[in-house]
Amino acid sequence: MLTRVEARPGWVDAPGELAEEIRRAFEAGACAVSVPRLGLADADLEKRRAALRDLAQLVGAGPSETVEVRDVGNQAVGTVPAKPAETPAPTEVPAPAEGTPAAGATGGDGPDLEAEHHTDSALVPMPEHYFMLYAVRAPRCGGGERFLRDGRVLRDRLAALPGGPAAVRALTDTPLPMRVPKSMRGPGHTDAKGYYLAPVLGERPLWRWRRDKIEAGLAARPEHENAEVRAAIDLVAGLLADSSDDIRLPIPDDAMLLVDNHVTLHGRTAFTDTERLLLRARFGS
């Protein structure tokens, strides 16, 4: 469920009311909250970043958590292929995700490819609870549309399929290997070769989904794959390929989207506008 919340004029001076409305929406079951206009269009970038930091702090960041608001420009994002016949050994370069150039992409001066359904920070022991996207300048090319999938609905759809209950058990009970770049590893986080083992389905987070990382991990560590795991991954991929359950929306200029990263899978359509600029924060660690 996507909930729309309106920002009243002057909220920046007293952000508690807007933050409370957003918290109530998530508590009522929203997987994401959209704010169609924040009223920051005339502010400079630093003032916008400061307003977003204050709001994130009140919505879900802990009292000692430092919220970083980062620019997201025109970095290319690669699609996630189906399971390859042969996969080369993973490198230390993180797999493509929003804000990371894909292999062979032209980076800031080339078209951005579609980002498939995923959850953010799937490689860390506890991913951030929320992420926030604010559009300084939305793409003018008609692309860059967000799509969201409520993971609770996805899990129910999966469980209702023939073979679905077995797939839910396999994704809940079987830790799968995902290789973590050196820059992201912490003490005791990975094994000696840099692999982190975690189930795709859990209680918190509900979903830990990065198909590219899952496929690369299983290609390198085939001992963790079996018929039940393969069938489960393919069932999830098939459900995600059907967009009828997607919540789709653009983020226009001066609009904001907040997503519950523990229950929601998200992605973005391709775009070609090199002037696109978003501000992003992940918080609630």
C-alpha positions, 0 to 999 in steps of 0.5 A: 500500500502506498500512502500519500501525505501532504506537507503543509507550508512552513513544515521545515521550521517544525518538521515533527508534524509531517514526520508523525504523519509519515510514521503513522502511515507506516504503522498503518501498513504502508509499504511506502509514503509519497509527499507530492510537494515539499515546498523546497524548490526555491531553496538551495541544495544545502538547505534541502539536504538539511531539511531532509536530514531533519525529517529522516531523523524524526521519521526513523533514525535513532537518536545517535544515528548520523543521516547522510543525504547524498546526490544521485545523478545519472549513474548507469544501472544494469539489468539483472540477467537470468542465471548464466550458464557460466559465471566468472568468479566475482570481483571486488566491484559491487554488483550494479545498484542505484548509483553504481555504474554497470559494467560497460556503461558510460556512467554519467554521460550515457543512458541509465538502464532499468534497475530491477526489483531489489532491496537496498543494503542486502549485503549487510547484517541489518539493512537500513529500515527506510530510504528516502528519495527527493527529486531536485530535477526529475528526468524530462525524458519520460523515464525514471519511473519508480516501481514498488512491490509490497513484499508482504503481498509478494510472499502471500502470492508465492505461498499460494503458488503450486510449490509455493509453500516449499519455496517459502521454506527454502528461502526462509531456512536456507542461508544463501551466499552473497559476496561482500566487497571489501569496503563493506565488510565488518568484523565477523560479517563474512567468511574468509573469502568475503561471503555473507550467508543469509536467507532471502526471507525472514522476519526483519527484514522480510526480504533480502533480495538482490538476484544478481548477488544471489546468482553470483554467490550460488555460481561461486558456491554451488554447494549452497544450491539445491533443487528447492532453492533453485525452484524458489528463486525462479518462482520469485523471479517469475512473480516479479516479472509480472508487473500487475502487483507493482505500484508505479509512480514518478517522482516529480520535481520537489516530490519525495518518496519514503520506502520501508526497505524491510518489506518493499522491493523497488526498482526504476525504469530506464531514462536518458536525461543526463540532468536528472538529480535526486537526493537520497538518504538511508536511515533506521539502522 
